[in-house]
Amino acid sequence: MSSATADAWSEGENLFTRLRLRFRSWRRTRPFWAGLLAMIAGVPIMYLPYAHLSLGGMTVAMSTTAGAGSLIIGILLMVLGLTAWYQPAVRVFAGVATTLLTLVSIPVSNLAGFGLALIPGLVGGGLMVSWAPLKERAATDLPAAGDGTADEAAGTEGAAHAADGSATEVVLAVAEQADAEPVQGPRHAAPAARTDIPAQAGEPEEAR
């Protein structure tokens, strides 16, 4: 009960297949089954009050004073079913009207055609109200070949790579400069050996 895009078919298929696929595409774009059930519900409501049934040798006529109302309700149900087919935009109104007419036919038209129209009418009205067309498929976000968007994306990516390369070169240059500079700090010279210390008496000559 949802719409879909039309199916494509090749030119080599036969006429029956092409008509079947065309009908299926048409059916998917409208509440087809809801309209069909509404028209089915209108048939017993419209027919039974004027029917003459034969039970053995006895003819039973069910014509009542409400026969005109039954005829109107049956015709309206069939019209609402066709409206759902060819005017899907008013499907909510058609569904509500179908449901109300089916309920009205219970006291007016012999219990909704002896119950034969009750279930199809209620189900068809509910399907009309709940049916909704399928949303169109969204286009892909990927840019097409030769599109300006692709060129802009490529340019942006190249600029980002260039910026990363420049930052890396700056870091390397700073590190090399830091390695080349001498370490600044206080310089402590080693104390020189003193030679002016007088020798002590009795000290061996090697210790001087």
C-alpha positions as CSV (number, residue, x, y, z in Angstrom):
1,M,0.0,0.0,0.0
2,S,2.8,2.4,-0.8
3,S,3.9,4.1,-3.9
4,A,7.1,3.4,-5.7
5,T,8.9,4.6,-8.8
6,A,7.9,3.2,-12.1
7,D,9.7,0.1,-13.2
8,A,11.6,0.1,-16.3
9,W,11.2,-2.6,-19.0
10,S,13.0,-3.3,-22.2
11,E,11.5,-2.9,-25.6
12,G,11.9,-6.6,-26.4
13,E,9.2,-7.7,-23.9
14,N,5.8,-8.8,-25.2
15,L,2.6,-6.7,-24.9
16,F,1.1,-8.6,-22.0
17,T,4.3,-8.2,-19.9
18,R,4.4,-4.5,-20.7
19,L,0.8,-4.0,-19.8
20,R,1.2,-5.9,-16.5
21,L,4.2,-3.9,-15.5
22,R,2.5,-0.6,-16.4
23,F,-0.6,-1.6,-14.4
24,R,1.7,-2.5,-11.4
25,S,3.4,0.9,-11.6
26,W,0.0,2.6,-11.7
27,R,-1.3,0.5,-8.8
28,R,1.6,1.3,-6.5
29,T,1.1,5.1,-6.8
30,R,-2.4,5.1,-5.2
31,P,-4.5,3.3,-2.6
32,F,-5.6,0.6,-5.0
33,W,-6.8,-2.1,-2.6
34,A,-8.6,0.4,-0.4
35,G,-10.6,1.7,-3.4
36,L,-11.4,-1.8,-4.5
37,L,-12.7,-2.8,-1.1
38,A,-14.9,0.3,-1.0
39,M,-16.4,-0.6,-4.4
40,I,-17.0,-4.2,-3.3
41,A,-18.8,-3.0,-0.2
42,G,-21.1,-0.9,-2.3
43,V,-22.3,-3.8,-4.4
44,P,-24.4,-5.7,-1.8
45,I,-25.7,-2.6,-0.2
46,M,-27.0,-1.4,-3.6
47,Y,-28.2,-4.8,-4.9
48,L,-29.8,-6.7,-2.1
49,P,-32.7,-4.3,-1.3
50,Y,-33.9,-4.8,-4.9
51,A,-33.0,-8.4,-5.3
52,H,-35.6,-11.2,-5.6
53,L,-34.1,-14.4,-4.2
54,S,-35.7,-17.8,-5.0
55,L,-35.7,-20.3,-2.1
56,G,-37.1,-23.5,-3.6
57,G,-40.4,-22.5,-5.2
58,M,-40.8,-19.4,-3.2
59,T,-39.6,-15.9,-4.2
60,V,-38.3,-13.7,-1.5
61,A,-38.3,-9.9,-2.1
62,M,-36.2,-7.8,0.3
63,S,-37.4,-4.4,-1.0
64,T,-38.0,-2.0,1.8
65,T,-38.9,1.6,2.2
66,A,-35.2,2.4,2.7
67,G,-34.3,1.0,-0.8
68,A,-33.6,4.5,-2.1
69,G,-31.2,5.2,0.8
70,S,-29.5,1.9,0.2
71,L,-29.1,2.7,-3.5
72,I,-27.5,6.1,-2.7
73,I,-25.1,4.6,-0.1
74,G,-24.0,1.9,-2.5
75,I,-23.4,4.3,-5.4
76,L,-21.5,6.7,-3.1
77,L,-19.3,3.9,-1.9
78,M,-18.4,3.0,-5.4
79,V,-17.7,6.6,-6.3
80,L,-15.5,7.0,-3.3
81,G,-13.5,3.9,-4.3
82,L,-13.0,5.4,-7.8
83,T,-12.0,8.7,-6.2
84,A,-9.3,7.0,-4.2
85,W,-8.0,5.5,-7.4
86,Y,-7.9,8.6,-9.6
87,Q,-7.6,11.4,-6.9
88,P,-5.2,10.1,-4.2
89,A,-4.8,13.6,-2.8
90,V,-8.3,13.4,-1.2
91,R,-7.8,9.9,0.2
92,V,-8.3,11.0,3.8
93,F,-11.8,12.5,3.1
94,A,-12.7,9.5,1.0
95,G,-11.7,7.1,3.8
96,V,-13.6,8.9,6.4
97,A,-16.7,9.1,4.2
98,T,-16.4,5.4,3.4
99,T,-16.3,4.4,7.0
100,L,-19.3,6.6,7.9
101,L,-21.4,5.4,5.0
102,T,-20.6,1.8,6.0
103,L,-21.8,2.4,9.5
104,V,-24.9,4.2,8.4
105,S,-25.8,1.3,6.1
106,I,-26.2,-1.0,9.2
107,P,-29.6,0.5,10.2
108,V,-30.6,1.7,6.7
109,S,-29.7,-1.1,4.4
110,N,-30.5,-4.4,6.0
111,L,-27.6,-4.6,8.4
112,A,-25.1,-3.4,5.7
113,G,-26.2,-5.9,3.1
114,F,-26.6,-8.7,5.7
115,G,-23.0,-8.0,6.9
116,L,-21.5,-8.6,3.4
117,A,-20.5,-4.9,3.1
118,L,-19.5,-4.3,6.7
119,I,-16.0,-5.7,6.8
120,P,-14.9,-4.6,3.3
121,G,-16.3,-1.1,3.9
122,L,-14.5,-0.6,7.2
123,V,-11.2,-2.1,6.1
124,G,-11.3,-0.1,2.8
125,G,-12.0,3.2,4.7
126,G,-9.2,2.5,7.2
127,L,-6.7,1.7,4.4
128,M,-7.6,5.0,2.6
129,V,-6.9,7.1,5.6
130,S,-3.6,5.3,6.5
131,W,-2.2,5.1,3.0
132,A,0.7,7.5,2.1
133,P,2.9,7.9,-0.9
134,L,6.5,6.8,-0.7
135,K,9.1,9.5,-0.5
136,E,11.4,10.0,-3.4
137,R,14.9,8.6,-3.1
138,A,17.3,11.3,-2.0
139,A,20.2,12.0,-4.4
140,T,23.6,10.9,-3.3
141,D,25.8,13.4,-1.6
142,L,28.9,12.3,-3.5
143,P,30.0,15.0,-6.1
144,A,29.8,14.0,-9.7
145,A,32.9,13.8,-11.9
146,G,33.9,17.1,-13.4
147,D,31.8,19.0,-10.8
148,G,33.1,22.2,-9.3
149,T,32.5,20.8,-5.8
150,A,35.0,18.0,-6.4
151,D,37.7,20.6,-7.5
152,E,37.0,22.7,-4.4
153,A,37.3,19.6,-2.2
154,A,40.6,18.6,-3.8
155,G,42.0,22.1,-3.4
156,T,41.0,22.2,0.2
157,E,42.7,18.8,0.8
158,G,45.9,20.0,-0.9
159,A,46.0,23.2,1.2
160,A,45.7,21.1,4.3
161,H,48.6,18.9,3.3
162,A,50.7,21.9,2.5
163,A,50.0,23.5,5.8
164,D,51.0,20.2,7.6
165,G,54.2,20.1,5.6
166,S,55.1,23.7,6.5
167,A,54.5,23.1,10.2
168,T,56.8,20.0,10.1
169,E,59.6,22.0,8.4
170,V,59.4,24.8,11.0
171,V,59.6,22.2,13.9
172,L,62.7,20.6,12.3
173,A,64.4,23.9,11.7
174,V,63.9,24.9,15.3
175,A,65.3,21.6,16.5
176,E,68.4,21.9,14.3
177,Q,69.0,25.4,15.5
178,A,68.8,24.3,19.2
179,D,71.3,21.5,18.5
180,A,73.8,23.8,16.8
181,E,73.9,26.5,19.6
182,P,76.3,25.9,22.4
183,V,74.9,25.4,25.9
184,Q,75.0,28.7,27.7
185,G,75.9,28.5,31.4
186,P,78.6,29.2,34.0
187,R,82.0,27.9,33.0
188,H,84.2,26.5,35.8
189,A,87.9,26.1,35.1
190,A,89.8,23.3,36.6
191,P,92.2,24.5,39.3
192,A,95.8,24.6,38.2
193,A,98.4,22.8,40.2
194,R,100.3,25.1,42.6
195,T,104.1,25.0,42.4
196,D,104.9,27.7,44.9
197,I,104.2,25.6,48.0
198,P,107.4,25.4,50.1
199,A,108.7,22.0,50.9
200,Q,108.5,20.7,54.5
201,A,111.5,19.6,56.4
202,G,112.0,15.9,56.2
203,E,109.6,15.5,53.3
204,P,110.8,13.2,50.6
205,E,111.7,14.7,47.3
206,E,109.3,12.7,45.3
207,A,106.3,14.2,47.2
208,R,107.2,17.8,46.2
